Amino acid sequence: MSNSADIRDIQVLGDLKNAFGRFGEDVLQILASLQKEFEEIQEKLQERQDHWQREIDVAEDRVHAARRSLSECESSGYYDEEGDYQAPNCSSEEDEVQETEKHLAECEVNLETVKQWRHRIESSIADFQNEIHRLSNLASTRTGSAQAFLANKLEILNRYISGSSSVVGISALQGQSKNDKLNKDSPEPSNTIDYSANSLASILDGIGLNKKQFVTPEDMVILRDALKKGSPSLASERIESVVGIEDSICFTEENIRGVVQEMLNYLPPRLADSLPKLKIGLRSMKNGGSYGRDGIVFLNPDKIGTDMFRFRKTLYHEMMHWVHLEGPQGYRDLVSQHYERRTNGEATVQIPDYADGTIGKLDQWYEAYAGRIYEHQKETELGSEVPTRYIEFLAFSPERMANLWNDAHFRETMKIVLQGVV
């Protein structure tokens, strides 16, 4: 029996892999929107509770004042010349006490009503959070695993069809363990990786993006798919250690590994495999995350909370520090030269809306923090927040991606940054 297969069209597997990616991204965007809605509802309930508590405080002061006035009125009686006691007319003071006590009681009822509804609504939100947690795991981890699996199968089939490998039969497709990874060439020394614009240009030309004056959200979905690698490095092999929170919406170990895999899907395997293995932990700090060299990443649950979009964006950001600072010098030179050219002649200033002492050059970055300059920073590392801020683009909704890409200043820098992931 022949050990070969009559394979005619494998595009359907590629389409399925891309569909998994779009499904995962769409679900995570929807969950992020839902989470934002939940937080807004809880904020409004807190505002109403605070409002009625303030009203009670004011009403209590008015009750005390009314009672004092009544007491003063009642003590103002006197005896006339004939020795008869003349009681004062305190009817208005009595009415004021009754009115203020009635108003206080109404405020207390309203506060109790808000507390009851807040408890019911937050209990319902907490129940629904469990469903969000399961959907988040599905979208961020399971779809990533499915994509990696299909990418490996596509690689086998492409090699089979092209005849570039020895006989690959049906057994190769069926027998590969889910934890197996295709053999790759030995990691190429990082200083020999070419970060020219040629490969990025070919990708953009291939999907027709360079010819478009204005792009659509659909174009951005296609761009994300085109940037993903067919056989990416696997998170299970690039993560040395990870600390998660079991009952968290965002910070489960499974979610962290899933988002790392999302980012790895964009990186050239030879580049990812040349970097230090990731050590990911949790820490309270003033920022949402930090990168400490040698693959050490910290995330801040207190700052990020239950915002799944911010969680993904922050992990993309810190992993790009990993790529930029630990990868080839050629990429750092490319970024710093772009930074110097864009900001030439600009003064170093305080970055608006950030803590005192956060300085940089504002230029026309889409987000001012991209221009940050650190104290004692080397000239060759200027612009270190440019790739990290701009890579967050890949975590945005297709609508926001299209709006940004249609801005010439953004697009210029984004193309520089993307040369590090092609």
C-alpha positions in Angstrom: 0.0 0.0 0.0 1.2 3.5 -0.8 2.3 5.5 2.2 1.3 8.8 0.5 -2.0 10.7 0.5 -3.9 12.4 -2.3 -3.9 15.9 -0.8 -5.4 18.6 -3.2 -6.1 21.7 -1.2 -4.9 22.6 2.3 -6.2 26.2 2.3 -9.2 25.1 4.3 -6.9 24.3 7.2 -5.3 27.7 6.9 -8.7 29.3 6.9 -9.7 27.3 9.9 -6.6 28.4 11.8 -7.3 32.1 11.0 -10.9 31.7 12.0 -9.8 30.4 15.4 -7.6 33.5 15.8 -10.4 35.9 14.8 -12.9 34.0 17.1 -10.5 34.3 20.1 -9.8 38.0 19.5 -13.5 38.8 19.0 -14.5 37.0 22.1 -11.8 38.7 24.2 -12.9 42.1 22.9 -16.5 41.4 23.8 -15.6 40.2 27.2 -13.5 43.3 27.8 -16.5 45.4 26.8 -18.7 43.4 29.2 -16.2 43.8 32.0 -16.2 47.6 31.4 -20.0 47.7 31.6 -19.9 45.7 34.8 -17.4 48.1 36.3 -19.5 51.1 35.2 -22.6 49.6 36.8 -20.8 49.0 40.0 -19.4 52.5 40.0 -22.9 54.0 39.6 -24.2 51.9 42.4 -21.4 53.0 44.6 -22.1 56.6 43.6 -25.8 56.2 44.6 -24.9 54.6 47.9 -22.4 57.5 48.6 -25.1 60.0 47.6 -27.7 58.7 50.0 -25.1 58.3 52.8 -24.3 62.0 52.3 -28.0 62.8 52.3 -28.5 61.0 55.6 -25.6 62.9 57.2 -27.2 66.2 56.2 -30.7 65.0 57.3 -29.3 63.9 60.7 -27.8 67.4 61.2 -31.1 69.0 60.3 -33.0 66.7 62.8 -30.6 67.6 65.5 -30.9 71.3 64.7 -34.8 71.0 64.7 -34.8 69.2 68.0 -32.5 71.9 69.6 -34.8 74.6 68.3 -37.9 72.8 69.8 -36.1 72.3 73.1 -35.2 76.0 73.2 -38.7 77.0 72.3 -40.2 74.7 75.0 -37.9 76.2 77.6 -38.9 79.7 76.8 -42.2 79.6 78.7 -42.6 82.0 81.6 -44.9 82.9 84.6 -47.0 86.0 84.3 -47.6 88.6 87.0 -50.5 86.6 88.3 -48.3 83.5 88.6 -49.8 81.6 85.7 -47.5 79.7 83.4 -47.5 80.9 79.8 -46.5 78.0 77.6 -44.8 79.0 74.3 -46.2 78.3 70.9 -43.8 75.7 69.5 -46.0 74.3 66.8 -43.7 75.5 63.9 -40.7 73.9 65.7 -42.7 70.7 66.2 -43.6 70.6 62.5 -40.0 71.1 61.6 -38.9 68.2 63.8 -41.6 66.0 62.2 -40.5 67.0 58.6 -36.8 66.5 59.2 -37.4 63.1 60.9 -39.6 62.1 58.0 -36.9 63.2 55.5 -34.3 61.3 57.4 -36.4 58.1 57.4 -36.9 58.4 53.6 -33.1 58.8 53.1 -32.5 55.7 55.2 -35.0 53.7 53.2 -33.4 54.8 50.0 -29.9 53.9 51.2 -31.1 50.5 52.3 -32.8 50.0 48.9 -29.6 50.9 47.1 -27.6 48.5 49.3 -30.1 45.7 48.6 -30.0 46.2 44.8 -26.2 46.5 44.9 -25.9 43.2 46.7 -28.3 41.5 44.2 -26.6 43.0 41.1 -23.0 42.3 42.3 -24.0 38.8 43.2 -25.4 38.3 39.7 -22.2 39.9 38.2 -20.1 37.5 40.4 -22.0 34.5 39.0 -21.6 35.7 35.5 -17.9 36.3 36.1 -17.5 32.5 36.3 -18.9 32.3 32.8 -16.6 35.1 31.6 -13.6 33.2 33.2 -14.5 30.1 31.2 -15.0 32.0 28.0 -11.8 33.9 28.5 -9.9 30.6 28.9 -11.5 29.3 25.8 -10.7 32.4 23.8 -7.1 33.0 25.0 -5.8 29.5 25.6 -7.8 26.9 23.7 -8.0 28.8 20.5 -4.2 29.5 20.7 -3.5 25.8 21.2 -5.8 25.0 18.2 -4.0 27.5 16.1 -0.6 26.1 17.0 -1.8 22.5 16.3 -3.2 23.5 12.9 0.0 25.4 12.1 2.1 22.3 12.7 -0.2 20.2 10.5 -0.1 22.8 7.8 3.7 22.8 7.9 3.7 19.0 7.5 1.3 19.1 4.6 3.2 21.9 2.9 6.4 20.0 3.1 4.6 16.9 1.8 3.1 18.7 -1.2 6.3 20.5 -2.1 8.3 17.3 -1.7 10.9 19.0 0.4 10.9 16.3 3.0 11.2 12.5 3.0 8.0 10.5 2.6 5.4 12.0 4.9 2.3 9.9 5.1 -0.9 9.9 6.9 0.8 8.4 10.0 2.8 11.6 10.4 -0.5 13.6 10.6 -2.2 11.2 13.0 0.7 10.1 15.2 2.1 13.4 16.3 1.5 14.0 20.0 -0.3 17.2 21.0 2.8 18.2 22.9 5.2 17.5 20.0 6.7 20.4 18.1 8.2 20.4 14.6 11.9 20.2 14.6 13.4 23.6 13.8 16.8 24.6 12.7 19.1 25.6 15.5 18.5 29.1 16.6 20.3 31.5 14.4 22.6 33.8 16.3 20.6 36.9 17.2 23.0 39.4 15.7 22.6 37.8 12.2 18.8 38.2 12.0 17.9 40.6 9.2 15.6 43.4 10.4 15.3 45.0 7.0 11.9 46.3 5.7 12.0 43.8 2.8 10.0 41.0 4.5 7.5 43.4 6.0 7.0 45.1 2.6 6.4 41.8 1.0 3.7 41.0 3.6 2.0 44.3 3.2 2.2 44.0 -0.6 0.9 40.5 -0.5 -2.3 41.6 1.3 -2.6 44.8 -0.8 -2.1 47.1 2.2 0.6 49.3 0.7 -1.7 50.3 -2.1 -4.6 51.4 0.0 -5.0 55.0 1.0 -7.5 54.1 3.7 -7.8 50.7 5.3 -10.9 49.1 6.9 -11.2 46.9 10.1 -11.4 43.9 7.8 -8.0 44.8 6.4 -6.6 44.9 9.9 -7.9 41.4 10.6 -6.1 40.2 7.5 -2.9 42.0 8.6 -2.9 40.3 12.0 -3.4 36.9 10.3 -0.6 37.7 7.8 1.8 38.6 10.6 1.3 35.3 12.5 3.9 32.6 11.9 3.0 29.2 10.5 5.0 27.3 13.1 5.6 29.7 16.1 7.6 29.0 19.2 5.4 27.4 21.9 4.7 29.1 25.2 5.4 25.8 27.0 9.0 25.9 25.8 9.6 29.7 26.2 8.2 30.0 29.7 10.5 28.9 32.5 8.1 29.7 35.3 4.8 31.4 35.8 2.8 32.4 38.9 -0.9 32.8 38.5 -4.1 33.3 40.7 -6.4 30.3 40.4 -9.7 32.1 40.9 -8.8 35.2 39.0 -10.7 36.5 35.9 -7.4 37.5 34.2 -4.4 36.1 36.1 -4.8 32.4 35.9 -1.7 30.5 34.8 -3.7 29.3 31.8 -4.6 32.8 30.8 -1.0 34.0 31.1 0.3 31.2 29.0 -2.4 31.8 26.5 -1.6 35.4 26.0 2.2 34.6 25.8 1.3 32.2 23.0 -0.7 35.0 21.3 2.4 37.2 21.3 4.7 34.3 20.3 2.5 33.7 17.3 3.8 37.0 15.9 7.5 36.4 16.6 10.0 34.7 14.3 10.7 31.3 16.0 14.5 31.8 15.7 14.2 35.2 17.4 11.9 33.9 20.2 14.2 30.8 20.8 17.3 33.1 21.1 15.8 35.1 23.9 16.0 34.2 27.7 13.2 32.1 28.9 10.3 34.0 30.5 9.9 34.1 34.3 6.4 35.6 34.9 5.3 36.7 38.4 2.8 39.0 40.1 3.7 42.1 42.1 2.1 45.2 43.5 3.7 48.3 42.0 2.7 51.7 40.6 2.5 50.4 37.0 0.5 47.6 35.4 3.6 45.6 34.6 7.4 45.7 34.4 10.3 44.0 32.6 13.5 43.4 34.6 15.8 41.9 32.0 16.8 38.2 31.6 13.2 37.3 30.8 11.7 38.5 34.2 8.2 39.9 33.8 6.0 41.1 36.6 2.2 41.9 36.3 0.2 43.9 38.8 -3.2 42.5 39.5 -4.1 45.4 41.7 -3.6 47.9 38.8 -5.1 45.7 36.0 -8.0 44.3 38.0 -10.5 42.3 36.0 -9.9 44.2 32.7 -9.0 41.4 30.3 -8.1 43.8 27.5 -5.6 45.7 29.7 -4.2 42.3 30.9 -3.5 41.3 27.3 -2.2 44.7 26.3 0.2 44.8 29.3 1.6 41.4 28.7 2.1 42.3 25.0 3.9 45.4 26.2 6.3 43.7 28.6 7.0 40.9 26.2 8.0 43.5 23.6 10.6 44.8 26.1 11.8 41.2 26.2 12.2 41.3 22.4 13.6 44.8 22.1 16.1 44.7 25.0 17.2 41.1 24.8 17.1 40.7 21.0 19.5 41.9 18.3 21.4 45.1 18.6 20.3 45.9 15.0 16.7 46.2 16.1 17.6 48.5 19.0 19.6 50.7 16.6 16.7 50.8 14.1 14.3 52.0 16.9 16.7 54.5 18.4 17.6 56.0 15.0 13.9 56.4 14.3 13.3 58.0 17.7 16.2 60.4 17.2 15.0 61.3 13.7 11.4 61.9 14.8 12.3 63.9 17.9 15.3 65.8 16.5 15.4 69.3 18.0 12.6 68.7 20.5 13.1 69.5 24.2 12.7 66.9 26.9 9.6 67.7 28.9 7.3 66.2 31.6 4.9 63.7 29.9 1.3 64.9 30.5 -0.9 62.8 32.7 2.0 60.8 34.2 3.8 61.0 37.5 6.2 63.9 38.1 9.6 63.0 36.8 8.2 61.0 33.8 10.0 62.8 31.0 10.4 62.3 27.3 9.9 63.9 23.9 6.3 64.2 22.8 6.6 64.3 19.0 3.4 63.0 17.4 3.4 59.5 19.0 -0.2 58.1 19.2 0.4 57.8 23.0 2.8 60.3 24.7 4.4 57.6 26.9 6.0 56.1 23.7 8.4 59.1 23.9 9.6 58.4 27.4 13.3 58.8 28.3 14.7 57.0 31.3 17.5 58.3 33.5 20.9 57.0 32.6 19.5 55.4 29.4 22.0 54.5 26.8 21.9 56.3 23.5 21.4 53.0 21.7 18.3 52.3 23.8 16.5 55.6 23.3 12.9 55.0 22.3 12.5 51.8 24.3 8.8 52.6 24.9 8.2 53.0 21.2 8.0 49.3 20.3 6.3 48.4 23.5 3.5 51.0 23.1 3.1 50.3 19.4 3.0 46.5 19.7 -0.2 46.9 21.8 -1.8 47.8 18.5 -2.1 44.1 17.8 -4.3 43.7 20.9 -6.7 46.5 19.8 -10.1 46.0 18.1 -9.9 46.0 14.3 -11.9 49.3 14.3 -9.3 51.0 16.4 -6.4 49.4 14.5 -7.8 50.8 11.2 -8.2 54.3 12.7 -4.6 54.3 13.8 -3.2 52.8 10.6 -4.9 55.5 8.6 -2.8 58.1 10.4 0.5 58.6 8.5 2.6 59.4 11.6 1.3 56.3 13.4 1.8 54.1 10.3 5.4 55.2 9.8 6.4 54.2 13.4 4.3 51.0 13.3 6.1 49.7 10.3 9.5 50.3 12.1 8.2 48.4 15.1 6.8 45.5 13.0 10.2 44.9 11.4 11.0 43.3 14.7 8.3 40.7 14.4 8.5 39.6 10.8 
